[in-house]
Amino acid sequence: MCSLWAVGSEMVMVDEIPFPPQITTTKPLPLVGSGITDIVIHFLQIKHNAIGIYLDDNIVEHLGNWKGRKGSELAEDDDFFDALISAPTEKYFRVVIIKEIKGAQFGLQLESALRDRLVSVDRYEEEEEEQVEKIAHFFQAPYFKRGSVITYHFPANSSSAEVSYAVEGKDEVKIKVENANVTEMMQKWYLGGSNAVSPCTVQSLAEKLGEMLSVA
């Protein structure tokens, strides 16, 4: 279960992890959805990451077919999330580590998720394999303590993405991913409706986007 609440106007708390209400890249992007990844073992909830999804307000212009739908309906509509992913607007994902993990383990999780999604739609060719392995290698070195930050930036009208991480006391490290299929599947890992890594992030997005569509 997600635990989300706002503190004043300065920060949004996502399970005790602070997120800025907006992030400025080429323009200010508001925080539209948030949540956590977790697993329950023997009735004990283990929380792994907190997630913040920042989207261009113009995203609603590409989601007009769902105007008037409630958040609870949108959360169960994979076509809605496919449209969200394919919309040519800027997106920025901020992932903050709750439970410390080796970078290599995180990279392996991401690598497996991307490969499985690409294989399932028969889009895993040599170029995709090269990019997925590049991402896995990128995460080999760091050790992510609580509070370490991983980001994914998807520019508007672009098939590329920038992935970065920052650990305490060290400079941010970045790579560019230049394969449309791989960048799409990175988005699907977080925004993929029923197949997303964090159901409560999906629910949060659906509720907020439903509100935005109702006044669009």
Buried (B, 14 or more C-beta within 10 A) or exposed (E): EBEBEEEEEEBBBBBEBBBBBBBEBEEEBBBBBBBBBBEEEEEEEEBBBBBBBBBBBBBBEBBEEBEEBEBEEBBEBBEBBBBBBEBEBBBBBBBBBBBEBBBBEBBBBBBEBBBEBBEEEEBBEEBBBEBBEBBBEBBEEBEBEEBBBBBBBBBBEBBBBBBBBBBEEEEEBEBEBBBBBBBBBBBBBBBBBEBBBBBBBBBBBBBBBBEBBEEB
